[in-house]
Amino acid sequence: MRLLRQKQAKNQTQLELEIGRPFELDRNAHLGGKSFYFFDFDDNVAYLSTPIVIFHKNTNEEKTISSGEFARENKNIGKTGRFADYFLNFDDIQGSFRHFRDKNFSLLDKIIRKKQVFLQDIEKALETKDYGWKAPSWNCFYHATFNRRPISIITARGHNQDTLIEGINLMVRDGHLPHSPNYLSIYPVSNPDVRIELGDKELKHSVPELKRAAIRESVEKAIQVYGYSPHHRFGMSDDDPKNVELVTEEMKELKRKYSDMSFFVIFTKENSFEKREILIPRKRRSPSTEPKPEQLGLF
């Protein structure tokens, strides 16, 4: 794996990427290739105020933490540090991630047009004046949307896919995006129906495992929809170290399967990002069949 770039943003809300207004063709368009962009959403495309609830082991008292805190501390919850005395409850209705799920609205709720929490949080973010809700991959998300690149949303949230689309459409409505993205796939991987679609029939797989499966399905769909090309490029950005670890493993598997294509993992942080290209060592032989040292296959 090759580290391509580790860059500090000029401010703490966006990546500093040179994005021009004129429509830009894919880098490998002249060769028949396309660039596919896969995005985690929270703390990667946008900072939202959706809280995660943790519970005290002795009193069951609830404490809310942000998704950013959870990404940094989830390995320590219930074990060590300031959240050692707390635990996660995975019940979709009353548990830790209940605000990351759609609610089953009553007829009255629908009549008064009550909105899902995700939509409320998007609108709350859009009301801020400093645009501090734009997370490290926002500029990349805008670039991909503006140039109509195929986009996949692969998020730990458990909403319905239509809810995610409706939320992103609010960004279009307010002029933050020029139009709706060219969606390749949308995987809110904690949604029970999506979990089953990804092969988790017993609903036991972890979020990183589900994201890994979603990446695999998205790559296969890209080839199905846009055709095979050795010049395709795929990149996934995420802010959770555990997710990035399994995303990288899946990208390695995909690189082994589609060795001529290019695969990238972007690890986003609060004010910087690391972009790594996945490279798999290859053994080559000379025409005389004598073995040569193992070397990286560069594409």
ZAZAMI-281388 format. One record per residue (C-alpha): residue in one letter; x, y, z. Coordinates in pm, 1 decimal, padded with zeros to 6 digits, always signed. Example, Ala and Ser with C-alpha at 12.3 -4.5 7.8 and 13.67 -1.06 7.14 Angstrom:
// ZAZAMI-281388
{residu->A xx->+01230.0 yy->-00450.0 zz->+00780.0} $
{residu->S xx->+01367.0 yy->-00106.0 zz->+00714.0} $
***
This chain:
// ZAZAMI-281388
{residu->M xx->+00000.0 yy->+00000.0 zz->+00000.0} $
{residu->R xx->+00142.1 yy->+00337.8 zz->-00102.3} $
{residu->L xx->+00082.0 yy->+00662.3 zz->+00087.9} $
{residu->L xx->-00003.6 yy->+00916.5 zz->-00179.1} $
{residu->R xx->-00086.2 yy->+01217.1 zz->+00027.9} $
{residu->Q xx->-00117.0 yy->+01336.4 zz->+00382.7} $
{residu->K xx->-00242.6 yy->+01690.0 zz->+00375.6} $
{residu->Q xx->-00348.2 yy->+01947.9 zz->+00630.3} $
{residu->A xx->-00656.7 yy->+02151.1 zz->+00550.1} $
{residu->K xx->-00632.7 yy->+02529.9 zz->+00561.0} $
{residu->N xx->-00936.4 yy->+02528.1 zz->+00785.0} $
{residu->Q xx->-01083.5 yy->+02261.2 zz->+01005.9} $
{residu->T xx->-01395.4 yy->+02193.9 zz->+00804.5} $
{residu->Q xx->-01287.5 yy->+02105.1 zz->+00452.0} $
{residu->L xx->-01017.6 yy->+01937.1 zz->+00250.2} $
{residu->E xx->-00817.7 yy->+02180.1 zz->+00041.6} $
{residu->L xx->-00879.4 yy->+02034.2 zz->-00304.2} $
{residu->E xx->-00846.7 yy->+02223.6 zz->-00629.8} $
{residu->I xx->-01194.9 yy->+02192.9 zz->-00771.8} $
{residu->G xx->-01273.3 yy->+02396.7 zz->-01080.8} $
{residu->R xx->-01623.6 yy->+02496.3 zz->-01184.2} $
{residu->P xx->-01589.1 yy->+02372.0 zz->-01544.7} $
{residu->F xx->-01707.6 yy->+02015.1 zz->-01592.5} $
{residu->E xx->-01413.7 yy->+01777.7 zz->-01571.0} $
{residu->L xx->-01395.7 yy->+01443.0 zz->-01747.6} $
{residu->D xx->-01280.4 yy->+01135.1 zz->-01560.6} $
{residu->R xx->-00903.7 yy->+01109.2 zz->-01535.7} $
{residu->N xx->-00906.6 yy->+00792.0 zz->-01747.2} $
{residu->A xx->-01203.8 yy->+00881.6 zz->-01967.5} $
{residu->H xx->-00985.9 yy->+00873.5 zz->-02279.8} $
{residu->L xx->-00903.0 yy->+00511.8 zz->-02193.9} $
{residu->G xx->-01260.9 yy->+00409.4 zz->-02119.5} $
{residu->G xx->-01224.3 yy->+00421.7 zz->-01741.4} $
{residu->K xx->-01442.6 yy->+00587.6 zz->-01479.3} $
{residu->S xx->-01380.0 yy->+00712.3 zz->-01126.3} $
{residu->F xx->-01613.6 yy->+00581.9 zz->-00856.9} $
{residu->Y xx->-01644.5 yy->+00762.3 zz->-00523.6} $
{residu->F xx->-01754.3 yy->+00580.2 zz->-00206.8} $
{residu->F xx->-01833.3 yy->+00793.0 zz->+00099.2} $
{residu->D xx->-01904.6 yy->+00738.1 zz->+00463.8} $
{residu->F xx->-02137.0 yy->+01023.1 zz->+00564.0} $
{residu->D xx->-02104.1 yy->+01129.8 zz->+00928.9} $
{residu->D xx->-01788.8 yy->+01328.1 zz->+01013.2} $
{residu->N xx->-01668.5 yy->+01258.0 zz->+00660.1} $
{residu->V xx->-01911.6 yy->+01441.2 zz->+00431.1} $
{residu->A xx->-02098.8 yy->+01630.2 zz->+00703.4} $
{residu->Y xx->-02083.5 yy->+01693.7 zz->+01075.6} $
{residu->L xx->-02429.7 yy->+01638.2 zz->+01219.1} $
{residu->S xx->-02552.7 yy->+01674.9 zz->+01575.4} $
{residu->T xx->-02711.7 yy->+01327.9 zz->+01591.4} $
{residu->P xx->-02619.4 yy->+01193.6 zz->+01937.1} $
{residu->I xx->-02515.4 yy->+00841.7 zz->+02034.4} $
{residu->V xx->-02646.9 yy->+00728.5 zz->+02372.6} $
{residu->I xx->-02436.1 yy->+00524.4 zz->+02613.9} $
{residu->F xx->-02567.1 yy->+00378.4 zz->+02939.1} $
{residu->H xx->-02408.4 yy->+00365.2 zz->+03284.8} $
{residu->K xx->-02343.0 yy->+00008.6 zz->+03397.1} $
{residu->N xx->-02480.2 yy->+00058.1 zz->+03748.8} $
{residu->T xx->-02752.9 yy->+00320.3 zz->+03716.8} $
{residu->N xx->-02850.2 yy->+00280.7 zz->+03349.2} $
{residu->E xx->-02825.5 yy->+00659.7 zz->+03330.2} $
{residu->E xx->-02800.7 yy->+00783.7 zz->+02972.5} $
{residu->K xx->-02511.9 yy->+00992.8 zz->+02843.6} $
{residu->T xx->-02496.0 yy->+01133.4 zz->+02491.0} $
{residu->I xx->-02177.0 yy->+01156.1 zz->+02287.0} $
{residu->S xx->-02109.8 yy->+01277.4 zz->+01934.8} $
{residu->S xx->-02035.0 yy->+01050.6 zz->+01641.1} $
{residu->G xx->-01682.1 yy->+01192.1 zz->+01637.1} $
{residu->E xx->-01630.0 yy->+01094.7 zz->+02000.9} $
{residu->F xx->-01768.4 yy->+00751.4 zz->+01924.8} $
{residu->A xx->-01527.8 yy->+00701.3 zz->+01634.0} $
{residu->R xx->-01236.6 yy->+00783.6 zz->+01864.4} $
{residu->E xx->-01354.6 yy->+00603.3 zz->+02177.9} $
{residu->N xx->-01574.0 yy->+00311.5 zz->+02069.9} $
{residu->K xx->-01300.8 yy->+00055.8 zz->+02142.5} $
{residu->N xx->-01275.3 yy->+00185.9 zz->+02499.6} $
{residu->I xx->-01643.6 yy->+00200.5 zz->+02593.7} $
{residu->G xx->-01699.9 yy->-00033.7 zz->+02885.5} $
{residu->K xx->-01329.2 yy->-00112.3 zz->+02912.8} $
{residu->T xx->-01105.2 yy->+00182.5 zz->+02993.4} $
{residu->G xx->-01085.0 yy->+00561.2 zz->+03001.0} $
{residu->R xx->-01366.4 yy->+00804.4 zz->+03069.3} $
{residu->F xx->-01632.3 yy->+00570.4 zz->+02930.3} $
{residu->A xx->-01518.3 yy->+00259.5 zz->+03117.2} $
{residu->D xx->-01836.1 yy->+00256.4 zz->+03328.9} $
{residu->Y xx->-02071.0 yy->+00274.0 zz->+03030.3} $
{residu->F xx->-02204.6 yy->+00025.4 zz->+02777.3} $
{residu->L xx->-02375.0 yy->+00024.9 zz->+02438.5} $
{residu->N xx->-02732.4 yy->-00092.8 zz->+02392.7} $
{residu->F xx->-02800.6 yy->-00219.1 zz->+02040.7} $
{residu->D xx->-03178.9 yy->-00209.3 zz->+02055.5} $
{residu->D xx->-03298.9 yy->-00006.7 zz->+01755.6} $
{residu->I xx->-03587.4 yy->+00156.9 zz->+01942.7} $
{residu->Q xx->-03448.0 yy->+00236.7 zz->+02288.4} $
{residu->G xx->-03076.0 yy->+00178.1 zz->+02239.8} $
{residu->S xx->-02757.5 yy->+00369.3 zz->+02172.5} $
{residu->F xx->-02819.0 yy->+00430.0 zz->+01802.8} $
{residu->R xx->-03192.4 yy->+00499.2 zz->+01810.8} $
{residu->H xx->-03141.9 yy->+00846.0 zz->+01661.1} $
{residu->F xx->-02964.1 yy->+00688.9 zz->+01363.2} $
{residu->R xx->-03275.2 yy->+00492.2 zz->+01266.1} $
{residu->D xx->-03601.6 yy->+00597.6 zz->+01104.2} $
{residu->K xx->-03904.1 yy->+00611.6 zz->+01330.9} $
{residu->N xx->-04230.7 yy->+00442.3 zz->+01242.0} $
{residu->F xx->-04460.3 yy->+00742.8 zz->+01220.7} $
{residu->S xx->-04826.7 yy->+00724.3 zz->+01307.4} $
{residu->L xx->-05094.0 yy->+00852.5 zz->+01071.5} $
{residu->L xx->-05109.8 yy->+01175.0 zz->+01273.6} $
{residu->D xx->-04732.2 yy->+01217.6 zz->+01247.1} $
{residu->K xx->-04760.0 yy->+01184.6 zz->+00870.6} $
{residu->I xx->-05050.7 yy->+01429.5 zz->+00852.3} $
{residu->I xx->-04852.8 yy->+01696.8 zz->+01037.0} $
{residu->R xx->-04549.5 yy->+01607.2 zz->+00823.4} $
{residu->K xx->-04323.4 yy->+01512.4 zz->+01108.2} $
{residu->K xx->-03967.7 yy->+01466.7 zz->+00985.8} $
{residu->Q xx->-03719.5 yy->+01190.1 zz->+01050.5} $
{residu->V xx->-03429.1 yy->+01279.2 zz->+01281.6} $
{residu->F xx->-03178.4 yy->+01269.0 zz->+00994.4} $
{residu->L xx->-03371.6 yy->+01536.6 zz->+00806.7} $
{residu->Q xx->-03403.6 yy->+01748.4 zz->+01120.4} $
{residu->D xx->-03028.6 yy->+01726.5 zz->+01179.9} $
{residu->I xx->-02949.3 yy->+01817.1 zz->+00818.6} $
{residu->E xx->-03173.6 yy->+02123.4 zz->+00837.9} $
{residu->K xx->-03020.9 yy->+02223.0 zz->+01171.9} $
{residu->A xx->-02674.6 yy->+02205.9 zz->+01015.1} $
{residu->L xx->-02781.2 yy->+02406.9 zz->+00710.8} $
{residu->E xx->-02906.1 yy->+02686.8 zz->+00936.6} $
{residu->T xx->-02554.3 yy->+02757.3 zz->+01066.0} $
{residu->K xx->-02382.6 yy->+03053.5 zz->+00903.8} $
{residu->D xx->-02019.6 yy->+02943.5 zz->+00911.7} $
{residu->Y xx->-02071.5 yy->+02616.7 zz->+00719.9} $
{residu->G xx->-01882.5 yy->+02436.6 zz->+00994.8} $
{residu->W xx->-02093.5 yy->+02130.0 zz->+00918.7} $
{residu->K xx->-01886.9 yy->+02059.3 zz->+00607.1} $
{residu->A xx->-01660.1 yy->+01769.3 zz->+00701.9} $
{residu->P xx->-01316.8 yy->+01675.9 zz->+00557.4} $
{residu->S xx->-01448.2 yy->+01501.8 zz->+00243.3} $
{residu->W xx->-01708.8 yy->+01765.5 zz->+00157.9} $
{residu->N xx->-01508.9 yy->+01920.6 zz->-00127.2} $
{residu->C xx->-01447.1 yy->+01577.6 zz->-00274.9} $
{residu->F xx->-01818.7 yy->+01498.0 zz->-00242.6} $
{residu->Y xx->-01904.8 yy->+01825.0 zz->-00416.7} $
{residu->H xx->-01650.3 yy->+01757.4 zz->-00691.0} $
{residu->A xx->-01790.9 yy->+01410.0 zz->-00754.7} $
{residu->T xx->-02146.9 yy->+01541.8 zz->-00755.7} $
{residu->F xx->-02070.0 yy->+01839.3 zz->-00980.3} $
{residu->N xx->-01896.4 yy->+01618.0 zz->-01236.6} $
{residu->R xx->-02162.9 yy->+01346.2 zz->-01211.8} $
{residu->R xx->-01922.7 yy->+01077.0 zz->-01099.7} $
{residu->P xx->-02092.1 yy->+00756.9 zz->-00977.6} $
{residu->I xx->-02125.5 yy->+00787.9 zz->-00599.4} $
{residu->S xx->-02195.2 yy->+00530.2 zz->-00329.7} $
{residu->I xx->-02303.4 yy->+00627.5 zz->+00021.0} $
{residu->I xx->-02188.9 yy->+00360.4 zz->+00267.5} $
{residu->T xx->-02288.3 yy->+00467.0 zz->+00616.8} $
{residu->A xx->-02332.7 yy->+00304.8 zz->+00957.0} $
{residu->R xx->-02673.3 yy->+00469.8 zz->+00983.9} $
{residu->G xx->-02983.1 yy->+00253.7 zz->+00966.2} $
{residu->H xx->-03228.9 yy->+00483.7 zz->+00789.6} $
{residu->N xx->-03422.4 yy->+00395.2 zz->+00479.9} $
{residu->Q xx->-03237.8 yy->+00479.5 zz->+00160.3} $
{residu->D xx->-03505.3 yy->+00733.3 zz->+00063.9} $
{residu->T xx->-03443.1 yy->+00922.5 zz->+00389.0} $
{residu->L xx->-03074.4 yy->+00963.9 zz->+00304.1} $
{residu->I xx->-03159.9 yy->+01084.5 zz->-00045.9} $
{residu->E xx->-03413.8 yy->+01330.4 zz->+00094.7} $
{residu->G xx->-03154.8 yy->+01466.0 zz->+00337.1} $
{residu->I xx->-02894.9 yy->+01519.2 zz->+00065.0} $
{residu->N xx->-03162.1 yy->+01684.4 zz->-00149.3} $
{residu->L xx->-03191.8 yy->+01948.9 zz->+00123.4} $
{residu->M xx->-02829.2 yy->+02038.3 zz->+00048.7} $
{residu->V xx->-02925.1 yy->+02073.6 zz->-00317.2} $
{residu->R xx->-03224.9 yy->+02286.5 zz->-00220.5} $
{residu->D xx->-03006.8 yy->+02529.5 zz->-00027.3} $
{residu->G xx->-02747.0 yy->+02555.8 zz->-00303.8} $
{residu->H xx->-02465.3 yy->+02362.6 zz->-00137.7} $
{residu->L xx->-02476.0 yy->+02104.3 zz->-00417.3} $
{residu->P xx->-02546.3 yy->+02187.2 zz->-00783.3} $
{residu->H xx->-02779.1 yy->+01888.9 zz->-00831.8} $
{residu->S xx->-02851.0 yy->+01546.3 zz->-00687.2} $
{residu->P xx->-02557.7 yy->+01304.5 zz->-00692.7} $
{residu->N xx->-02530.3 yy->+01033.4 zz->-00955.0} $
{residu->Y xx->-02597.2 yy->+00750.3 zz->-00711.7} $
{residu->L xx->-02441.1 yy->+00414.2 zz->-00785.1} $
{residu->S xx->-02556.7 yy->+00262.4 zz->-00455.7} $
{residu->I xx->-02674.0 yy->+00360.6 zz->-00108.7} $
{residu->Y xx->-02600.3 yy->+00132.4 zz->+00184.9} $
{residu->P xx->-02718.9 yy->+00240.3 zz->+00531.5} $
{residu->V xx->-02565.4 yy->-00078.8 zz->+00666.2} $
{residu->S xx->-02746.9 yy->-00088.4 zz->+01003.3} $
{residu->N xx->-03085.3 yy->-00101.7 zz->+00832.9} $
{residu->P xx->-03217.4 yy->-00458.6 zz->+00884.3} $
{residu->D xx->-03323.1 yy->-00499.0 zz->+00520.9} $
{residu->V xx->-02985.0 yy->-00376.6 zz->+00399.2} $
{residu->R xx->-02804.9 yy->-00609.3 zz->+00639.9} $
{residu->I xx->-02991.4 yy->-00906.1 zz->+00496.2} $
{residu->E xx->-02917.7 yy->-00784.2 zz->+00143.0} $
{residu->L xx->-02548.1 yy->-00783.1 zz->+00235.6} $
{residu->G xx->-02565.2 yy->-01143.3 zz->+00355.7} $
{residu->D xx->-02611.9 yy->-01078.4 zz->+00729.0} $
{residu->K xx->-02925.4 yy->-01290.1 zz->+00762.5} $
{residu->E xx->-02884.0 yy->-01339.1 zz->+01138.2} $
{residu->L xx->-02805.8 yy->-00968.2 zz->+01197.0} $
{residu->K xx->-02479.2 yy->-01045.8 zz->+01373.0} $
{residu->H xx->-02216.5 yy->-00875.1 zz->+01157.2} $
{residu->S xx->-02032.8 yy->-00565.8 zz->+01280.4} $
{residu->V xx->-02056.2 yy->-00229.4 zz->+01103.7} $
{residu->P xx->-01702.4 yy->-00259.3 zz->+00959.1} $
{residu->E xx->-01788.2 yy->-00605.5 zz->+00823.3} $
{residu->L xx->-02108.4 yy->-00471.7 zz->+00669.2} $
{residu->K xx->-01926.7 yy->-00176.0 zz->+00515.3} $
{residu->R xx->-01675.5 yy->-00416.9 zz->+00369.6} $
{residu->A xx->-01957.0 yy->-00615.3 zz->+00207.7} $
{residu->A xx->-02116.6 yy->-00293.4 zz->+00079.4} $
{residu->I xx->-01791.7 yy->-00190.1 zz->-00089.1} $
{residu->R xx->-01768.5 yy->-00528.5 zz->-00258.0} $
{residu->E xx->-02126.6 yy->-00506.0 zz->-00384.0} $
{residu->S xx->-02074.5 yy->-00148.4 zz->-00504.0} $
{residu->V xx->-01766.1 yy->-00241.0 zz->-00706.5} $
{residu->E xx->-01948.2 yy->-00533.4 zz->-00866.0} $
{residu->K xx->-02244.9 yy->-00308.7 zz->-00945.6} $
{residu->A xx->-02012.7 yy->-00048.8 zz->-01099.5} $
{residu->I xx->-01875.9 yy->-00310.1 zz->-01338.1} $
{residu->Q xx->-02225.9 yy->-00438.0 zz->-01412.3} $
{residu->V xx->-02365.5 yy->-00090.4 zz->-01486.1} $
{residu->Y xx->-02066.8 yy->+00076.1 zz->-01654.7} $
{residu->G xx->-01888.2 yy->-00225.1 zz->-01798.2} $
{residu->Y xx->-01545.7 yy->-00366.5 zz->-01728.6} $
{residu->S xx->-01240.3 yy->-00149.6 zz->-01783.5} $
{residu->P xx->-00888.4 yy->-00197.2 zz->-01649.4} $
{residu->H xx->-00878.9 yy->+00182.2 zz->-01613.3} $
{residu->H xx->-01157.3 yy->+00213.5 zz->-01354.8} $
{residu->R xx->-01063.5 yy->+00383.3 zz->-01025.8} $
{residu->F xx->-01235.9 yy->+00328.4 zz->-00690.8} $
{residu->G xx->-01189.8 yy->+00525.9 zz->-00369.6} $
{residu->M xx->-01353.0 yy->+00500.1 zz->-00025.8} $
{residu->S xx->-01324.0 yy->+00765.2 zz->+00245.7} $
{residu->D xx->-01403.6 yy->+00703.8 zz->+00613.3} $
{residu->D xx->-01312.8 yy->+00862.1 zz->+00947.1} $
{residu->D xx->-01336.6 yy->+00557.2 zz->+01176.0} $
{residu->P xx->-01001.8 yy->+00374.0 zz->+01219.4} $
{residu->K xx->-01174.7 yy->+00036.9 zz->+01265.9} $
{residu->N xx->-01374.6 yy->+00087.1 zz->+00947.2} $
{residu->V xx->-01065.1 yy->+00200.4 zz->+00758.2} $
{residu->E xx->-00884.8 yy->-00116.2 zz->+00862.3} $
{residu->L xx->-01148.8 yy->-00347.8 zz->+00715.7} $
{residu->V xx->-01208.3 yy->-00119.1 zz->+00417.0} $
{residu->T xx->-00838.9 yy->-00155.2 zz->+00338.3} $
{residu->E xx->-00859.7 yy->-00533.9 zz->+00365.9} $
{residu->E xx->-01154.8 yy->-00541.9 zz->+00127.5} $
{residu->M xx->-00979.2 yy->-00312.6 zz->-00118.9} $
{residu->K xx->-00684.4 yy->-00552.8 zz->-00114.9} $
{residu->E xx->-00915.4 yy->-00842.0 zz->-00200.4} $
{residu->L xx->-01070.6 yy->-00641.1 zz->-00482.0} $
{residu->K xx->-00726.2 yy->-00546.4 zz->-00610.0} $
{residu->R xx->-00634.0 yy->-00913.9 zz->-00623.5} $
{residu->K xx->-00950.3 yy->-00986.1 zz->-00821.5} $
{residu->Y xx->-00928.4 yy->-00681.7 zz->-01049.8} $
{residu->S xx->-00554.3 yy->-00627.9 zz->-01056.9} $
{residu->D xx->-00553.9 yy->-00376.9 zz->-01344.0} $
{residu->M xx->-00796.9 yy->-00140.0 zz->-01171.9} $
{residu->S xx->-00694.8 yy->+00119.8 zz->-00913.3} $
{residu->F xx->-00819.6 yy->+00121.2 zz->-00554.3} $
{residu->F xx->-00772.7 yy->+00391.2 zz->-00291.1} $
{residu->V xx->-00853.7 yy->+00433.8 zz->+00078.4} $
{residu->I xx->-00885.8 yy->+00783.4 zz->+00224.5} $
{residu->F xx->-00862.8 yy->+00809.2 zz->+00603.1} $
{residu->T xx->-01017.6 yy->+01142.1 zz->+00703.5} $
{residu->K xx->-00947.5 yy->+01313.7 zz->+01034.3} $
{residu->E xx->-01061.9 yy->+01640.2 zz->+01189.3} $
{residu->N xx->-00832.6 yy->+01861.4 zz->+00983.3} $
{residu->S xx->-00637.8 yy->+01630.7 zz->+00754.7} $
{residu->F xx->-00657.6 yy->+01317.9 zz->+00544.3} $
{residu->E xx->-00439.4 yy->+01034.8 zz->+00420.9} $
{residu->K xx->-00488.7 yy->+00891.8 zz->+00074.7} $
{residu->R xx->-00338.0 yy->+00550.3 zz->+00012.4} $
{residu->E xx->-00334.1 yy->+00347.5 zz->-00306.5} $
{residu->I xx->-00371.5 yy->-00026.8 zz->-00268.8} $
{residu->L xx->-00086.8 yy->-00211.2 zz->-00437.6} $
{residu->I xx->-00042.0 yy->-00586.8 zz->-00435.9} $
{residu->P xx->+00306.4 yy->-00740.4 zz->-00479.4} $
{residu->R xx->+00342.5 yy->-00946.3 zz->-00793.4} $
{residu->K xx->+00592.4 yy->-01211.5 zz->-00885.9} $
{residu->R xx->+00725.2 yy->-01182.4 zz->-01237.5} $
{residu->R xx->+00944.1 yy->-01412.2 zz->-01441.3} $
{residu->S xx->+01190.4 yy->-01327.4 zz->-01716.2} $
{residu->P xx->+01154.6 yy->-01485.7 zz->-02061.4} $
{residu->S xx->+01416.3 yy->-01740.2 zz->-01953.2} $
{residu->T xx->+01180.7 yy->-01841.7 zz->-01666.2} $
{residu->E xx->+01444.7 yy->-01752.6 zz->-01408.0} $
{residu->P xx->+01278.2 yy->-01597.9 zz->-01101.7} $
{residu->K xx->+01310.7 yy->-01224.9 zz->-01041.5} $
{residu->P xx->+01266.7 yy->-01037.0 zz->-00713.5} $
{residu->E xx->+00906.9 yy->-00967.1 zz->-00613.5} $
{residu->Q xx->+00792.6 yy->-00619.5 zz->-00709.0} $
{residu->L xx->+00488.3 yy->-00398.9 zz->-00685.1} $
{residu->G xx->+00248.8 yy->-00392.1 zz->-00975.7} $
{residu->L xx->+00191.8 yy->-00024.7 zz->-01059.9} $
{residu->F xx->-00113.2 yy->+00069.3 zz->-01261.4} $
***
